[in-house]
Amino acid sequence: MRYRPAVLLLVLAGLAVPSPARAAGNTLTVNVGTVVRPVTHVASGGLYAVDTGSKPPLEQMYPLRLNHLTQPPPGVQQLGNGATTPCCDGALVAGKVTSAGAQQFWRLPDIYKDFPYRWVSWTDWEAKVRTMVQTRLNATTTTNVDGYELWNEPDWTWNTSAAGTFNAGWTRTHRLIRTLDTVTPIVGPSHSVYNHDWMVGFLTNARDTGTLPDVIVWHELENDKYLEVQAHVADYRAIEASLGISPRPISINEYASPSQVDIPSVAVHYMAVFERHGIRSAERAYWYEAGTLNGLLHNNAPTSSYWTYKWYGDMAGNIVQTVPGSWLEGVAAYDSTRKVVNVVLGGDSGDNTVRVNGLGALGSQVRVTLSRSGTTGRFTNQSAPIAVSSATYTVSNGSISVPVNGMHAWDSYQLLITPSSGASTWQQRYEAENATVVNANRFSSGSASNGGYVGQIDGSANPRNQSFVDFLVNVPTARSYTMTIGYANATGATATHGLAYNGGGWQTISYPPTAAWGVFGSTVSTTVTLKAGWNMIRLAKGAPNLTAGTGYAELDHIHLA
Protein backbone atom coordinates (compact mmCIF):
# COMPACT_ATOMS: atom_id res chain seq x y z
CA MET A 1 0.00 0.00 0.00
CA ARG A 2 1.19 3.51 -0.83
CA TYR A 3 -0.54 6.84 -0.39
CA ARG A 4 -3.62 7.36 -2.47
CA PRO A 5 -5.09 10.82 -3.07
CA ALA A 6 -8.26 10.00 -1.13
CA VAL A 7 -6.24 8.92 1.90
CA LEU A 8 -4.02 11.97 1.70
CA LEU A 9 -7.01 14.29 1.66
CA LEU A 10 -8.40 12.70 4.81
CA VAL A 11 -5.07 13.02 6.61
CA LEU A 12 -4.54 16.64 5.53
CA ALA A 13 -8.08 17.54 6.52
CA GLY A 14 -7.47 16.16 9.99
CA LEU A 15 -10.19 13.56 9.65
CA ALA A 16 -7.87 10.61 10.26
CA VAL A 17 -7.10 11.49 13.86
CA PRO A 18 -7.63 8.43 16.09
CA SER A 19 -10.64 8.47 18.35
CA PRO A 20 -9.87 6.59 21.56
CA ALA A 21 -12.39 7.04 24.35
CA ARG A 22 -11.71 9.63 27.00
CA ALA A 23 -13.73 8.03 29.77
CA ALA A 24 -12.05 6.47 32.79
CA GLY A 25 -13.31 3.76 35.12
CA ASN A 26 -13.14 0.85 32.70
CA THR A 27 -11.88 -2.70 33.38
CA LEU A 28 -9.92 -5.05 31.16
CA THR A 29 -10.50 -8.63 32.28
CA VAL A 30 -7.85 -11.32 31.73
CA ASN A 31 -8.85 -14.96 32.19
CA VAL A 32 -5.59 -16.87 32.47
CA GLY A 33 -7.32 -20.25 32.50
CA THR A 34 -9.09 -19.72 29.17
CA VAL A 35 -6.71 -20.55 26.32
CA VAL A 36 -7.29 -18.88 22.96
CA ARG A 37 -4.38 -20.28 20.91
CA PRO A 38 -0.62 -20.88 21.14
CA VAL A 39 1.58 -17.79 21.09
CA THR A 40 2.84 -17.20 17.54
CA HIS A 41 3.08 -13.36 17.59
CA VAL A 42 0.46 -13.09 14.87
CA ALA A 43 0.60 -9.28 14.54
CA SER A 44 4.39 -9.06 14.53
CA GLY A 45 5.29 -8.43 10.92
CA GLY A 46 5.53 -5.79 8.28
CA LEU A 47 5.46 -4.81 4.62
CA TYR A 48 8.87 -3.72 3.28
CA ALA A 49 10.04 -3.96 6.89
CA VAL A 50 13.50 -5.44 6.23
CA ASP A 51 16.30 -4.38 3.93
CA THR A 52 19.76 -5.85 3.46
CA GLY A 53 22.79 -5.14 5.65
CA SER A 54 22.10 -3.50 8.99
CA LYS A 55 18.82 -1.89 8.02
CA PRO A 56 17.40 -2.98 10.37
CA PRO A 57 19.97 -4.70 12.63
CA LEU A 58 19.24 -8.30 13.50
CA GLU A 59 19.76 -7.45 17.17
CA GLN A 60 16.73 -5.15 16.97
CA MET A 61 14.70 -7.75 15.08
CA TYR A 62 15.23 -10.68 17.43
CA PRO A 63 13.23 -9.36 20.45
CA LEU A 64 10.14 -8.79 18.29
CA ARG A 65 9.84 -12.48 17.36
CA LEU A 66 8.80 -11.48 13.86
CA ASN A 67 6.11 -13.78 12.55
CA HIS A 68 5.75 -12.87 8.90
CA LEU A 69 6.78 -10.28 6.30
CA THR A 70 5.71 -9.26 2.83
CA GLN A 71 8.73 -8.29 0.77
CA PRO A 72 9.06 -7.26 -2.88
CA PRO A 73 10.16 -9.91 -5.38
CA PRO A 74 13.63 -10.52 -6.76
CA GLY A 75 14.47 -7.81 -9.24
CA VAL A 76 12.18 -5.31 -7.49
CA GLN A 77 11.85 -1.94 -9.26
CA GLN A 78 9.22 -0.40 -6.97
CA LEU A 79 10.06 3.08 -5.64
CA GLY A 80 7.65 3.48 -2.76
CA ASN A 81 7.00 6.62 -0.72
CA GLY A 82 9.62 8.77 -2.40
CA ALA A 83 12.46 6.24 -2.40
CA THR A 84 15.13 6.88 -5.03
CA THR A 85 16.39 3.29 -5.29
CA PRO A 86 14.53 -0.01 -4.94
CA CYS A 87 14.98 -1.89 -1.70
CA CYS A 88 14.10 -4.95 0.28
CA ASP A 89 14.42 -7.62 -2.44
CA GLY A 90 12.88 -10.76 -0.96
CA ALA A 91 15.59 -13.02 -2.34
CA LEU A 92 18.40 -10.85 -0.97
CA VAL A 93 16.93 -10.52 2.53
CA ALA A 94 15.92 -14.19 2.81
CA GLY A 95 18.83 -15.24 5.02
CA LYS A 96 18.33 -12.33 7.37
CA VAL A 97 14.59 -12.95 7.61
CA THR A 98 15.19 -16.63 8.38
CA SER A 99 17.74 -15.74 11.06
CA ALA A 100 15.09 -13.62 12.78
CA GLY A 101 12.60 -16.50 12.73
CA ALA A 102 10.17 -15.09 10.15
CA GLN A 103 8.72 -16.19 6.82
CA GLN A 104 7.78 -14.03 3.87
CA PHE A 105 5.43 -13.52 0.95
CA TRP A 106 6.85 -12.15 -2.29
CA ARG A 107 4.63 -9.39 -3.71
CA LEU A 108 5.06 -10.06 -7.41
CA PRO A 109 3.62 -6.87 -8.97
CA ASP A 110 6.24 -4.79 -7.14
CA ILE A 111 8.51 -5.81 -9.98
CA TYR A 112 6.98 -2.71 -11.60
CA LYS A 113 8.59 0.66 -10.85
CA ASP A 114 5.41 2.70 -10.40
CA PHE A 115 2.54 2.57 -7.97
CA PRO A 116 -0.26 2.37 -8.94
CA TYR A 117 1.20 -0.22 -11.29
CA ARG A 118 1.47 0.62 -14.99
CA TRP A 119 0.34 -2.40 -16.96
CA VAL A 120 2.34 -3.08 -20.14
CA SER A 121 0.99 -6.30 -21.65
CA TRP A 122 0.35 -9.94 -20.86
CA THR A 123 3.53 -10.88 -22.68
CA ASP A 124 5.48 -8.52 -20.43
CA TRP A 125 3.77 -9.67 -17.21
CA GLU A 126 4.12 -13.37 -17.91
CA ALA A 127 7.80 -12.96 -18.75
CA LYS A 128 8.28 -11.17 -15.42
CA VAL A 129 6.42 -13.91 -13.56
CA ARG A 130 8.56 -16.62 -15.15
CA THR A 131 11.75 -14.80 -14.14
CA MET A 132 10.62 -14.24 -10.53
CA VAL A 133 9.47 -17.83 -10.06
CA GLN A 134 12.63 -19.21 -11.64
CA THR A 135 14.68 -17.14 -9.20
CA ARG A 136 12.80 -18.85 -6.39
CA LEU A 137 13.42 -22.27 -7.89
CA ASN A 138 17.12 -21.51 -8.23
CA ALA A 139 17.42 -20.40 -4.59
CA THR A 140 18.09 -23.88 -3.26
CA THR A 141 19.27 -22.70 0.17
CA THR A 142 16.30 -20.39 0.77
CA THR A 143 13.57 -21.92 2.90
CA ASN A 144 11.33 -19.11 4.15
CA VAL A 145 9.32 -18.02 1.08
CA ASP A 146 5.84 -19.26 1.92
CA GLY A 147 3.80 -17.50 -0.73
CA TYR A 148 3.61 -15.68 -4.04
CA GLU A 149 1.24 -12.70 -3.73
CA LEU A 150 -0.09 -12.46 -7.29
CA TRP A 151 -1.30 -8.86 -7.15
CA ASN A 152 -1.74 -6.02 -4.67
CA GLU A 153 -5.02 -4.17 -4.14
CA PRO A 154 -6.61 -5.18 -7.44
CA ASP A 155 -9.78 -3.31 -6.47
CA TRP A 156 -8.05 -0.12 -7.62
CA THR A 157 -4.66 -1.04 -9.18
CA TRP A 158 -5.72 -3.64 -11.77
CA ASN A 159 -6.05 -2.25 -15.32
CA THR A 160 -9.24 -3.95 -16.47
CA SER A 161 -9.42 -2.10 -19.78
CA ALA A 162 -5.95 -3.31 -20.79
CA ALA A 163 -5.64 -6.66 -18.99
CA GLY A 164 -9.23 -7.90 -18.74
CA THR A 165 -10.99 -8.66 -15.47
CA PHE A 166 -8.90 -9.29 -12.37
CA ASN A 167 -10.55 -12.65 -11.74
CA ALA A 168 -9.58 -13.84 -15.21
CA GLY A 169 -6.10 -12.40 -14.72
CA TRP A 170 -5.79 -14.22 -11.38
CA THR A 171 -6.68 -17.52 -13.03
CA ARG A 172 -4.23 -17.00 -15.87
CA THR A 173 -1.35 -16.04 -13.56
CA HIS A 174 -2.11 -18.83 -11.06
CA ARG A 175 -2.07 -21.42 -13.82
CA LEU A 176 1.19 -20.10 -15.23
CA ILE A 177 2.91 -20.30 -11.84
CA ARG A 178 1.67 -23.81 -11.26
CA THR A 179 3.29 -24.94 -14.53
CA LEU A 180 6.59 -23.71 -13.05
CA ASP A 181 6.26 -24.32 -9.30
CA THR A 182 3.72 -26.75 -7.88
CA VAL A 183 4.86 -26.31 -4.28
CA THR A 184 5.13 -22.69 -3.13
CA PRO A 185 1.77 -21.39 -1.83
CA ILE A 186 -0.16 -18.77 -3.78
CA VAL A 187 -1.90 -16.01 -1.80
CA GLY A 188 -4.55 -13.37 -2.49
CA PRO A 189 -6.72 -11.59 -3.54
CA SER A 190 -5.18 -8.80 -1.43
CA HIS A 191 -8.01 -6.27 -1.74
CA SER A 192 -7.32 -2.90 -0.12
CA VAL A 193 -10.53 -3.27 1.92
CA TYR A 194 -12.73 -6.20 2.80
CA ASN A 195 -15.76 -6.36 0.51
CA HIS A 196 -18.34 -9.15 0.60
CA ASP A 197 -19.35 -9.00 -3.06
CA TRP A 198 -15.74 -8.88 -4.31
CA MET A 199 -14.84 -11.86 -2.14
CA VAL A 200 -17.83 -13.89 -3.36
CA GLY A 201 -16.99 -13.17 -6.99
CA PHE A 202 -13.31 -13.91 -6.52
CA LEU A 203 -13.80 -17.18 -4.64
CA THR A 204 -16.50 -18.42 -7.00
CA ASN A 205 -14.22 -17.93 -9.99
CA ALA A 206 -11.23 -19.42 -8.18
CA ARG A 207 -13.23 -22.48 -7.12
CA ASP A 208 -14.66 -23.02 -10.58
CA THR A 209 -11.28 -22.67 -12.31
CA GLY A 210 -9.27 -24.70 -9.79
CA THR A 211 -7.18 -21.67 -8.78
CA LEU A 212 -8.06 -21.15 -5.13
CA PRO A 213 -5.38 -19.34 -3.09
CA ASP A 214 -3.63 -21.29 -0.36
CA VAL A 215 -3.83 -18.29 1.98
CA ILE A 216 -6.56 -15.63 1.87
CA VAL A 217 -5.27 -12.06 2.10
CA TRP A 218 -6.95 -8.70 2.51
CA HIS A 219 -5.97 -5.36 4.10
CA GLU A 220 -7.34 -3.45 7.09
CA LEU A 221 -6.06 0.09 6.55
CA GLU A 222 -8.67 2.73 7.32
CA ASN A 223 -9.00 4.26 10.79
CA ASP A 224 -10.28 1.98 13.53
CA LYS A 225 -10.64 -1.00 11.18
CA TYR A 226 -9.79 -3.27 14.11
CA LEU A 227 -13.44 -2.76 15.09
CA GLU A 228 -14.51 -4.66 11.96
CA VAL A 229 -12.06 -7.57 11.94
CA GLN A 230 -14.45 -9.93 13.73
CA ALA A 231 -17.26 -9.20 11.27
CA HIS A 232 -14.96 -9.55 8.27
CA VAL A 233 -13.61 -12.91 9.43
CA ALA A 234 -17.11 -14.21 10.15
CA ASP A 235 -18.35 -13.06 6.74
CA TYR A 236 -15.40 -14.64 4.96
CA ARG A 237 -15.86 -17.97 6.75
CA ALA A 238 -19.55 -17.94 5.83
CA ILE A 239 -18.67 -17.39 2.16
CA GLU A 240 -16.21 -20.29 2.25
CA ALA A 241 -18.85 -22.57 3.74
CA SER A 242 -21.53 -21.48 1.26
CA LEU A 243 -19.21 -22.23 -1.67
CA GLY A 244 -17.99 -25.56 -0.31
CA ILE A 245 -14.40 -24.31 0.07
CA SER A 246 -12.21 -25.79 2.79
CA PRO A 247 -11.06 -23.20 5.38
CA ARG A 248 -7.98 -21.20 4.35
CA PRO A 249 -5.54 -19.43 6.67
CA ILE A 250 -6.15 -15.66 6.74
CA SER A 251 -3.36 -13.10 6.49
CA ILE A 252 -3.92 -9.37 6.96
CA ASN A 253 -0.67 -8.36 5.34
CA GLU A 254 -1.25 -4.62 5.67
CA TYR A 255 -2.87 -3.03 8.71
CA ALA A 256 -3.26 0.41 10.34
CA SER A 257 -3.85 3.79 8.70
CA PRO A 258 -1.11 6.41 8.16
CA SER A 259 -2.24 8.44 11.16
CA GLN A 260 -2.59 5.44 13.48
CA VAL A 261 0.31 3.18 12.58
CA ASP A 262 2.65 4.91 15.08
CA ILE A 263 0.19 5.05 18.00
CA PRO A 264 1.06 2.27 20.48
CA SER A 265 -2.47 1.76 21.82
CA VAL A 266 -3.82 1.28 18.29
CA ALA A 267 -1.23 -1.47 17.76
CA VAL A 268 -2.57 -3.17 20.90
CA HIS A 269 -6.10 -3.14 19.49
CA TYR A 270 -4.94 -4.83 16.30
CA MET A 271 -2.89 -7.40 18.23
CA ALA A 272 -5.90 -8.26 20.38
CA VAL A 273 -8.43 -8.71 17.57
CA PHE A 274 -6.06 -10.62 15.30
CA GLU A 275 -5.27 -13.08 18.10
CA ARG A 276 -8.88 -13.31 19.20
CA HIS A 277 -10.35 -13.98 15.76
CA GLY A 278 -7.96 -16.52 14.31
CA ILE A 279 -5.77 -14.50 11.93
CA ARG A 280 -2.67 -16.47 10.91
CA SER A 281 -0.35 -13.53 10.28
CA ALA A 282 -0.59 -9.75 10.06
CA GLU A 283 1.80 -7.01 8.98
CA ARG A 284 2.15 -3.32 9.69
CA ALA A 285 1.57 -1.22 6.58
CA TYR A 286 4.38 0.47 4.64
CA TRP A 287 3.35 4.13 4.66
CA TYR A 288 6.72 5.75 5.16
CA GLU A 289 10.36 4.54 5.17
CA ALA A 290 11.29 1.02 4.17
CA GLY A 291 13.69 -1.11 6.21
CA THR A 292 12.68 0.45 9.55
CA LEU A 293 10.40 -2.34 10.78
CA ASN A 294 7.62 0.01 9.64
CA GLY A 295 8.64 2.87 11.89
CA LEU A 296 9.51 0.84 14.98
CA LEU A 297 13.09 2.02 14.44
CA HIS A 298 14.57 5.43 13.63
CA ASN A 299 18.24 5.48 12.69
CA ASN A 300 18.23 1.77 13.61
CA ALA A 301 17.24 2.50 17.23
CA PRO A 302 13.84 2.00 18.92
CA THR A 303 10.95 4.42 18.93
CA SER A 304 8.25 4.19 21.59
CA SER A 305 6.16 1.87 19.41
CA TYR A 306 9.04 -0.62 19.35
CA TRP A 307 8.49 -1.38 23.04
CA THR A 308 4.86 -2.34 22.45
CA TYR A 309 5.98 -4.97 19.96
CA LYS A 310 8.89 -6.02 22.17
CA TRP A 311 6.46 -6.74 25.03
CA TYR A 312 4.32 -8.70 22.57
CA GLY A 313 7.46 -10.51 21.41
CA ASP A 314 8.20 -11.49 25.01
CA MET A 315 4.99 -13.51 25.14
CA ALA A 316 5.34 -17.30 25.34
CA GLY A 317 3.03 -20.21 26.07
CA ASN A 318 -0.59 -19.53 25.21
CA ILE A 319 -2.61 -16.47 24.33
CA VAL A 320 -5.37 -16.30 26.94
CA GLN A 321 -8.76 -14.65 26.95
CA THR A 322 -9.07 -10.90 27.37
CA VAL A 323 -12.41 -9.09 27.68
CA PRO A 324 -12.18 -5.41 26.80
CA GLY A 325 -13.93 -2.68 28.75
CA SER A 326 -15.12 0.03 26.39
CA TRP A 327 -11.96 1.10 24.51
CA LEU A 328 -9.67 -0.43 27.11
CA GLU A 329 -8.26 -3.38 25.13
CA GLY A 330 -5.47 -5.86 25.64
CA VAL A 331 -3.70 -9.04 24.57
CA ALA A 332 -2.34 -11.47 27.18
CA ALA A 333 -0.29 -14.66 27.37
CA TYR A 334 0.44 -17.19 30.07
CA ASP A 335 3.66 -19.21 30.10
CA SER A 336 2.87 -22.05 32.49
CA THR A 337 6.46 -23.32 32.50
CA ARG A 338 7.73 -20.06 34.04
CA LYS A 339 4.42 -18.99 35.61
CA VAL A 340 4.51 -15.64 33.82
CA VAL A 341 1.42 -13.64 32.83
CA ASN A 342 2.19 -10.91 30.26
CA VAL A 343 -0.56 -8.38 29.50
CA VAL A 344 -0.18 -5.58 26.92
CA LEU A 345 -3.01 -3.06 27.03
CA GLY A 346 -4.13 0.42 26.06
CA GLY A 347 -6.85 2.56 24.53
CA ASP A 348 -8.45 4.57 27.36
CA SER A 349 -7.36 7.56 29.39
CA GLY A 350 -7.71 8.31 33.09
CA ASP A 351 -7.93 5.76 35.90
CA ASN A 352 -8.75 2.20 34.84
CA THR A 353 -8.33 -1.36 36.12
CA VAL A 354 -6.97 -4.70 34.95
CA ARG A 355 -8.68 -7.67 36.58
CA VAL A 356 -6.65 -10.89 36.23
CA ASN A 357 -8.33 -14.22 37.07
CA GLY A 358 -6.90 -17.74 37.21
CA LEU A 359 -3.64 -16.99 39.05
CA GLY A 360 -3.80 -19.88 41.52
CA ALA A 361 -0.69 -21.59 40.12
CA LEU A 362 1.43 -18.51 40.86
CA GLY A 363 0.99 -18.75 44.63
CA SER A 364 -0.67 -16.59 47.27
CA GLN A 365 1.33 -13.50 46.36
CA VAL A 366 2.53 -12.18 43.00
CA ARG A 367 4.85 -9.44 41.81
CA VAL A 368 3.22 -6.98 39.43
CA THR A 369 5.34 -4.66 37.28
CA LEU A 370 3.68 -1.92 35.24
CA SER A 371 5.41 -0.07 32.38
CA ARG A 372 4.24 2.27 29.63
CA SER A 373 5.47 2.89 26.10
CA GLY A 374 5.34 6.66 25.68
CA THR A 375 4.32 8.14 22.32
CA THR A 376 7.39 9.52 20.58
CA GLY A 377 6.26 9.01 16.99
CA ARG A 378 8.52 7.87 14.15
CA PHE A 379 11.41 10.31 14.44
CA THR A 380 12.26 10.27 18.15
CA ASN A 381 14.17 7.42 19.74
CA GLN A 382 13.32 5.95 23.10
CA SER A 383 15.94 3.72 24.64
CA ALA A 384 13.64 1.85 27.03
CA PRO A 385 10.02 1.68 28.15
CA ILE A 386 8.96 3.91 31.04
CA ALA A 387 8.71 2.26 34.46
CA VAL A 388 5.44 3.07 36.24
CA SER A 389 5.24 0.86 39.33
CA SER A 390 6.21 -2.44 40.90
CA ALA A 391 4.34 -3.97 43.81
CA THR A 392 3.38 -7.23 45.51
CA TYR A 393 -0.29 -8.24 45.39
CA THR A 394 -2.14 -10.83 47.44
CA VAL A 395 -4.06 -13.27 45.28
CA SER A 396 -7.66 -13.67 46.43
CA ASN A 397 -9.64 -16.59 45.00
CA GLY A 398 -7.15 -16.75 42.17
CA SER A 399 -7.58 -13.10 41.19
CA ILE A 400 -6.06 -9.65 41.54
CA SER A 401 -7.23 -6.20 40.45
CA VAL A 402 -4.53 -3.78 39.41
CA PRO A 403 -5.27 -0.06 39.08
CA VAL A 404 -3.71 1.64 36.07
CA ASN A 405 -4.09 5.31 36.89
CA GLY A 406 -3.46 8.38 34.79
CA MET A 407 -3.53 6.46 31.51
CA HIS A 408 -2.89 8.28 28.24
CA ALA A 409 -5.18 6.96 25.52
CA TRP A 410 -2.37 6.73 22.96
CA ASP A 411 0.13 4.93 25.21
CA SER A 412 0.43 1.18 25.53
CA TYR A 413 1.11 -0.46 28.89
CA GLN A 414 2.60 -3.76 30.01
CA LEU A 415 1.42 -5.57 33.11
CA LEU A 416 3.88 -8.36 33.97
CA ILE A 417 2.83 -10.79 36.70
CA THR A 418 5.27 -13.29 38.20
CA PRO A 419 5.49 -15.29 41.44
CA SER A 420 6.71 -13.10 44.28
CA SER A 421 9.63 -15.49 44.82
CA GLY A 422 11.39 -18.16 42.80
CA ALA A 423 10.67 -16.58 39.40
CA SER A 424 12.95 -17.73 36.58
CA THR A 425 15.50 -15.12 35.52
CA TRP A 426 15.61 -16.39 31.92
CA GLN A 427 13.52 -18.57 29.67
CA GLN A 428 14.80 -22.13 29.57
CA ARG A 429 11.88 -24.00 28.01
CA TYR A 430 10.73 -23.20 24.47
CA GLU A 431 7.52 -24.73 23.21
CA ALA A 432 7.56 -26.12 19.68
CA GLU A 433 4.14 -24.61 18.97
CA ASN A 434 5.55 -21.13 19.79
CA ALA A 435 8.48 -21.59 17.41
CA THR A 436 8.74 -20.95 13.65
CA VAL A 437 7.02 -23.97 12.12
CA VAL A 438 7.76 -24.56 8.44
CA ASN A 439 5.86 -27.18 6.40
CA ALA A 440 4.49 -28.81 9.54
CA ASN A 441 1.47 -28.21 11.77
CA ARG A 442 0.54 -27.33 15.34
CA PHE A 443 -1.69 -29.58 17.44
CA SER A 444 -2.96 -29.77 21.01
CA SER A 445 -2.49 -32.55 23.56
CA GLY A 446 -3.20 -32.78 27.27
CA SER A 447 0.14 -34.52 27.83
CA ALA A 448 2.19 -31.92 25.96
CA SER A 449 4.11 -29.24 27.79
CA ASN A 450 1.85 -26.17 27.84
CA GLY A 451 -0.77 -28.17 25.91
CA GLY A 452 0.62 -27.96 22.38
CA TYR A 453 3.09 -29.65 20.02
CA VAL A 454 4.20 -29.76 16.38
CA GLY A 455 3.55 -32.77 14.17
CA GLN A 456 3.58 -33.72 10.48
CA ILE A 457 7.23 -32.71 10.25
CA ASP A 458 7.45 -34.85 7.16
CA GLY A 459 8.83 -32.91 4.17
CA SER A 460 12.36 -33.52 2.91
CA ALA A 461 12.29 -33.26 -0.89
CA ASN A 462 13.34 -29.68 -1.68
CA PRO A 463 13.72 -26.23 -0.06
CA ARG A 464 10.11 -25.37 -0.81
CA ASN A 465 8.56 -28.23 1.17
CA GLN A 466 11.24 -29.30 3.64
CA SER A 467 9.93 -29.50 7.21
CA PHE A 468 11.65 -28.02 10.24
CA VAL A 469 11.09 -26.09 13.45
CA ASP A 470 13.24 -23.05 14.30
CA PHE A 471 13.63 -22.08 17.96
CA LEU A 472 14.89 -18.54 18.60
CA VAL A 473 16.41 -18.68 22.08
CA ASN A 474 18.06 -16.11 24.32
CA VAL A 475 20.65 -17.32 26.84
CA PRO A 476 22.52 -15.35 29.52
CA THR A 477 26.09 -16.53 28.89
CA ALA A 478 28.22 -18.10 26.18
CA ARG A 479 28.81 -21.76 27.06
CA SER A 480 27.64 -25.30 26.47
CA TYR A 481 24.04 -26.09 27.41
CA THR A 482 22.29 -29.41 27.81
CA MET A 483 19.32 -29.32 25.46
CA THR A 484 16.51 -31.73 26.29
CA ILE A 485 13.92 -32.40 23.60
CA GLY A 486 10.41 -33.59 24.36
CA TYR A 487 9.06 -35.75 21.54
CA ALA A 488 6.79 -38.57 20.40
CA ASN A 489 7.59 -41.28 17.83
CA ALA A 490 5.06 -44.03 17.24
CA THR A 491 6.71 -45.51 14.15
CA GLY A 492 8.00 -48.49 16.10
CA ALA A 493 11.58 -47.70 15.11
CA THR A 494 14.14 -45.01 15.89
CA ALA A 495 13.56 -41.76 13.94
CA THR A 496 16.06 -38.97 13.36
CA HIS A 497 16.16 -35.21 12.82
CA GLY A 498 19.01 -32.95 11.86
CA LEU A 499 20.10 -30.41 14.49
CA ALA A 500 21.95 -27.21 13.60
CA TYR A 501 22.31 -23.87 15.30
CA ASN A 502 23.50 -20.42 14.28
CA GLY A 503 24.24 -21.58 10.74
CA GLY A 504 26.63 -24.31 11.82
CA GLY A 505 26.94 -27.89 10.66
CA TRP A 506 24.40 -30.65 11.13
CA GLN A 507 24.38 -33.34 13.77
CA THR A 508 21.86 -36.13 14.18
CA ILE A 509 19.24 -36.40 16.92
CA SER A 510 17.80 -39.88 17.42
CA TYR A 511 14.31 -40.45 18.82
CA PRO A 512 13.66 -43.97 20.15
CA PRO A 513 10.09 -45.20 19.62
CA THR A 514 7.33 -44.19 22.04
CA ALA A 515 3.90 -45.61 22.73
CA ALA A 516 1.67 -43.31 20.64
CA TRP A 517 1.46 -40.18 18.53
CA GLY A 518 0.48 -37.04 20.42
CA VAL A 519 1.39 -38.57 23.79
CA PHE A 520 4.36 -36.93 25.46
CA GLY A 521 6.74 -37.47 28.33
CA SER A 522 9.69 -39.04 26.51
CA THR A 523 12.86 -36.95 26.08
CA VAL A 524 16.32 -37.12 24.55
CA SER A 525 19.24 -34.83 25.36
CA THR A 526 22.27 -33.40 23.60
CA THR A 527 24.77 -30.58 24.08
CA VAL A 528 24.71 -27.27 22.21
CA THR A 529 27.33 -24.54 22.44
CA LEU A 530 25.59 -21.19 22.29
CA LYS A 531 26.68 -17.55 22.26
CA ALA A 532 25.43 -15.08 24.85
CA GLY A 533 22.16 -13.55 23.69
CA TRP A 534 20.14 -14.71 20.70
CA ASN A 535 20.64 -18.05 18.97
CA MET A 536 18.68 -19.93 16.31
CA ILE A 537 18.27 -23.68 16.79
CA ARG A 538 16.77 -25.79 13.99
CA LEU A 539 15.37 -29.32 14.27
CA ALA A 540 14.66 -30.60 10.77
CA LYS A 541 13.35 -33.57 8.85
CA GLY A 542 14.62 -31.82 5.72
CA ALA A 543 16.63 -28.64 5.16
CA PRO A 544 19.34 -27.33 2.82
CA ASN A 545 22.61 -29.26 3.12
CA LEU A 546 20.98 -31.87 5.35
CA THR A 547 20.76 -35.53 4.46
CA ALA A 548 17.09 -36.13 5.20
CA GLY A 549 16.02 -37.35 8.60
CA THR A 550 14.62 -40.85 8.93
CA GLY A 551 11.20 -41.94 10.10
CA TYR A 552 8.91 -39.44 11.79
CA ALA A 553 8.83 -37.62 15.11
CA GLU A 554 6.65 -34.98 16.77
CA LEU A 555 8.14 -32.15 18.86
CA ASP A 556 6.81 -30.93 22.19
CA HIS A 557 9.53 -28.57 23.47
CA ILE A 558 13.22 -27.96 24.00
CA HIS A 559 14.68 -27.18 27.42
CA LEU A 560 18.09 -25.57 27.99
CA ALA A 561 19.87 -26.20 31.27
Salt bridges, closest charged atoms under 4 A:
ASP110 OD2 - ARG2 NH2 3.33
ASP114 OD2 - ARG118 NE 3.54
ASP124 OD1 - LYS128 NZ 2.67
GLU126 OE2 - ARG172 NE 2.77
ASP146 OD1 - HIS68 NE2 2.73
ASP146 OD2 - ARG280 NH2 3.29
GLU149 OE1 - ARG107 NE 2.71
GLU153 OE2 - HIS219 ND1 2.86
ASP181 OD1 - ARG464 NH1 2.50
ASP208 OD1 - ARG207 NE 2.88
ASP214 OD2 - ARG178 NH2 3.30
GLU220 OE2 - HIS232 ND1 2.67
GLU222 OE2 - ARG4 NH2 3.80
GLU228 OE1 - LYS225 NZ 3.04
GLU228 OE1 - HIS232 NE2 3.21
ASP235 OD2 - HIS196 ND1 2.99
GLU240 OE1 - ARG237 NH1 2.91
GLU254 OE2 - ARG107 NH1 2.78
GLU254 OE2 - HIS219 NE2 3.74
ASP262 OD1 - ARG284 NH2 3.64
ASP262 OD2 - ARG378 NE 3.90
GLU275 OE1 - ARG37 NE 3.74
GLU283 OE2 - HIS68 ND1 2.78
GLU289 OE2 - ARG378 NH2 2.62
ASP314 OD2 - LYS310 NZ 2.95
GLU329 OE1 - ARG276 NH2 2.81
ASP335 OD2 - ARG338 NE 2.76
ASP411 OD2 - ARG372 NH1 2.73
ASP470 OD1 - ARG538 NE 2.72
ASP556 OD2 - HIS557 ND1 3.29
